[in-house]
């Protein structure tokens, strides 16, 4: 089991919630994102402690291979870790974006596309998210609405609270709104098309680049009745939130020890602390602490782990 050093990202829309959430000290005034587990080149996570302290995630995979990530995962992805885990704190509305799917992204950029999900871990009174179109528009109308600043009029806008879940397949227009704190699980990819940014300027004083035309072929213009992911909460058992070709994510709300199978899935297991604290104990008797704001990577060769709350514990788990 491994913990990694968080990679803190300062942004123009970020706030100050991430640092106290993670019990860290930082001199960055606007920390918008904490990358918890990343195989993105140039932003690779580094092991925080233990025998392999200081080793990058890709080097750790090269050393452990399928024993760490799973034989099928290693055969498909090699030393590139396939998921990126983040905490995101939005003090202002984020830019409206869309991500291309694998086919389009590989054709244009030689990289994977990006499907992702959000779990709302914190929300102020008026916190909101944008996800998908609420009315049918053509690619031409979309571009015109970007130009005349009316794009948000045709997007579904949701007031959110803790526990809300949104699954965002590649092609879905979306944005995190002000006052929202989310745990994000996504494919390892840095391909993003920014299509609207409220006229804001970056640190250089210039408006940030938009990708309105590039996004036309990436956007799914279909309209759904509801873009939220609904589930029934339960205590002391696995509650599956999302099952997709890219990740399976579950929620555990615990006040007693609960076991999770690992080896049977031939995949690593990621445990993301949302609330409370406790211990993760594996089938070999090893233990590691887990608390709010921490992320633990469990090796695929581990038979099982037990999530042992000290009081109460809420975590997400994710695997391929």
QUISUL-V8937 format. One record per pair of residues at least 24 apart in sequence whose C-alpha atoms are under 7 Angstrom apart, sorted by sequence separation. I is the first residue (numbers start at 1). J is the second residue. D is the distance in Angstrom with one decimal. If there is no record, write none. Layout:
# QUISUL-V8937
I/J/D
I/J/D
This chain:
# QUISUL-V8937
9/33/5.0
131/155/6.8
132/156/5.7
271/295/5.6
272/296/6.6
281/305/5.5
282/306/6.2
8/33/5.9
9/34/6.2
130/155/6.5
131/156/5.6
271/296/5.1
280/305/6.5
281/306/5.1
8/34/4.5
130/156/5.7
131/157/6.7
270/296/5.8
271/297/6.5
280/306/5.7
281/307/6.7
7/34/5.5
8/35/6.4
130/157/4.6
270/297/4.7
280/307/4.9
6/34/6.0
7/35/4.9
129/157/5.8
130/158/6.3
269/297/6.0
270/298/6.2
279/307/6.2
280/308/6.1
6/35/5.7
7/36/6.7
128/157/6.8
129/158/5.3
269/298/5.0
279/308/5.1
6/36/5.1
128/158/5.3
129/159/6.7
268/298/5.7
269/299/6.8
278/308/5.5
279/309/6.4
128/159/4.3
268/299/5.1
269/300/6.8
278/309/4.2
127/159/5.9
128/160/5.3
268/300/4.2
277/309/6.2
278/310/4.7
4/37/6.9
126/159/6.6
127/160/5.8
267/300/4.9
277/310/5.9
266/300/5.9
277/312/6.9
278/313/6.5
276/312/5.6
277/313/5.5
123/160/6.8
263/300/5.5
276/313/4.5
123/161/5.4
262/300/6.2
263/301/5.4
275/313/5.7
276/314/6.4
123/162/6.0
263/302/5.5
275/314/5.0
5/45/6.4
122/162/5.3
132/172/5.6
262/302/6.0
263/303/4.7
274/314/5.4
4/45/6.1
5/46/5.7
39/80/5.8
120/161/6.7
121/162/5.2
132/173/5.2
262/303/5.5
263/304/6.7
273/314/6.4
274/315/5.2
4/46/5.4
5/47/6.3
39/81/5.0
120/162/5.0
121/163/6.4
131/173/6.1
132/174/6.2
261/303/6.4
262/304/4.9
273/315/4.7
4/47/4.4
5/48/5.1
120/163/5.4
131/174/4.4
261/304/4.4
272/315/5.3
273/316/6.7
3/47/6.0
4/48/4.5
119/163/6.3
120/164/5.3
130/174/5.1
131/175/6.7
260/304/5.6
261/305/6.6
271/315/6.5
272/316/5.0
2/47/6.8
3/48/5.6
39/84/7.0
119/164/6.0
120/165/6.4
130/175/5.0
259/304/6.9
260/305/5.4
271/316/5.8
272/317/6.2
38/84/4.9
119/165/4.7
129/175/6.0
130/176/6.4
173/219/6.8
259/305/5.8
260/306/6.1
271/317/4.6
37/84/5.7
38/85/6.6
118/165/5.6
119/166/6.8
129/176/4.8
171/218/5.4
172/219/6.2
259/306/4.3
270/317/5.3
271/318/6.8
37/85/5.1
118/166/5.2
129/177/4.8
171/219/4.4
172/220/5.7
258/306/5.5
259/307/6.2
269/317/6.6
270/318/5.1
36/85/5.3
117/166/5.6
118/167/6.5
128/177/4.9
171/220/4.8
257/306/6.4
258/307/5.3
269/318/5.8
270/319/6.4
35/85/6.1
36/86/5.3
117/167/4.4
127/177/6.3
128/178/6.6
146/196/6.4
257/307/5.5
258/308/6.7
269/319/5.0
35/86/4.5
116/167/6.3
117/168/5.4
127/178/5.8
257/308/4.4
268/319/5.9
34/86/5.5
35/87/6.6
116/168/5.2
127/179/4.5
128/180/6.6
256/308/6.4
257/309/6.3
267/319/6.1
33/86/6.6
34/87/5.2
115/168/5.9
116/169/6.3
126/179/6.8
127/180/5.2
256/309/6.0
267/320/5.9
33/87/5.6
34/88/6.6
115/169/4.6
255/309/5.9
33/88/4.5
115/170/4.7
124/179/5.1
254/309/6.5
32/88/5.7
33/89/6.3
114/170/5.5
123/179/5.8
124/180/6.6
255/311/6.0
32/89/5.1
113/170/6.9
123/180/4.8
255/312/4.7
32/90/6.4
122/180/6.1
123/181/6.1
254/312/5.7
255/313/6.5
122/181/4.7
187/246/6.7
254/313/5.2
121/181/5.6
122/182/6.7
253/313/6.0
254/314/6.2
120/181/6.0
121/182/5.1
166/227/6.9
253/314/4.5
120/182/4.5
121/183/6.4
166/228/5.0
167/229/6.4
252/314/5.6
253/315/6.7
119/182/5.5
120/183/6.5
165/228/6.2
166/229/5.3
252/315/5.4
118/182/6.0
119/183/5.2
165/229/5.3
251/315/6.0
252/316/6.3
118/183/5.7
119/184/6.5
251/316/4.6
118/184/4.7
250/316/5.6
251/317/6.5
117/184/5.7
118/185/6.7
249/316/6.8
250/317/5.3
116/184/7.0
117/185/5.4
249/317/5.5
250/318/6.5
101/170/5.0
116/185/5.5
117/186/6.4
143/212/6.6
249/318/4.3
100/170/5.5
101/171/6.6
116/186/4.0
248/318/5.5
249/319/6.7
18/89/6.3
99/170/5.2
100/171/5.7
115/186/5.8
116/187/6.4
247/318/6.5
248/319/5.5
17/89/6.4
99/171/5.6
114/186/6.5
115/187/5.8
247/319/5.5
248/320/6.0
98/171/5.8
114/187/5.2
247/320/4.5
15/89/6.0
98/172/6.0
246/320/6.2
14/89/5.8
15/90/6.3
98/173/4.8
114/189/5.9
14/90/5.2
15/91/5.1
97/173/5.7
98/174/6.5
113/189/6.3
13/90/6.0
14/91/5.2
96/173/6.9
97/174/5.6
112/189/5.8
139/216/6.1
13/91/5.6
14/92/6.9
96/174/5.7
97/175/6.3
111/189/6.9
113/191/6.7
13/92/4.9
96/175/4.8
13/93/6.8
95/175/6.2
13/94/6.4
94/175/5.8
94/176/5.5
93/176/6.2
94/177/6.1
93/177/4.3
137/221/6.8
92/177/6.6
93/178/4.6
136/221/6.8
90/176/6.9
92/178/4.3
136/222/6.9
90/177/6.5
91/178/5.0
136/223/6.2
90/178/5.1
91/179/5.5
133/221/6.9
135/223/6.3
90/179/5.8
134/223/6.0
90/180/5.5
133/223/5.6
89/180/6.3
90/181/6.3
89/181/4.6
99/191/6.5
88/181/5.6
89/182/6.8
99/192/5.1
88/182/5.3
98/192/6.3
99/193/6.0
87/182/5.7
88/183/6.5
97/192/6.7
98/193/5.4
132/227/6.9
87/183/4.6
97/193/5.6
98/194/6.8
131/227/6.4
86/183/5.8
87/184/6.1
97/194/4.5
86/184/5.1
96/194/6.1
97/195/5.5
85/184/5.8
86/185/6.7
95/194/6.5
96/195/5.8
85/185/4.9
96/196/5.1
84/185/6.0
85/186/6.7
95/196/5.8
96/197/6.4
83/185/6.9
84/186/5.3
95/197/4.5
83/186/5.6
84/187/6.0
83/187/4.7
84/188/5.2
82/187/5.9
83/188/4.8
82/188/5.2
98/215/6.9
100/218/4.8
99/218/6.8
98/219/6.6
40/188/6.4
39/188/6.9
40/189/7.0
121/274/6.7
72/266/7.0
73/267/6.7
71/266/6.5
70/266/4.7
70/267/4.3
69/267/5.4
70/268/6.1
69/268/4.6
68/268/6.3
69/299/6.2
70/300/5.1
68/299/4.3
69/300/5.3
67/299/6.5
68/300/5.1
67/300/5.7
68/301/6.5
67/301/5.1
36/295/6.4
22/292/6.9
22/293/4.7
21/293/6.0
22/294/7.0
3/295/6.4
3/296/5.0
2/296/5.6
3/297/6.5
1/296/6.6
2/297/5.1
1/297/5.6
2/298/6.6
1/298/4.6
1/299/6.2
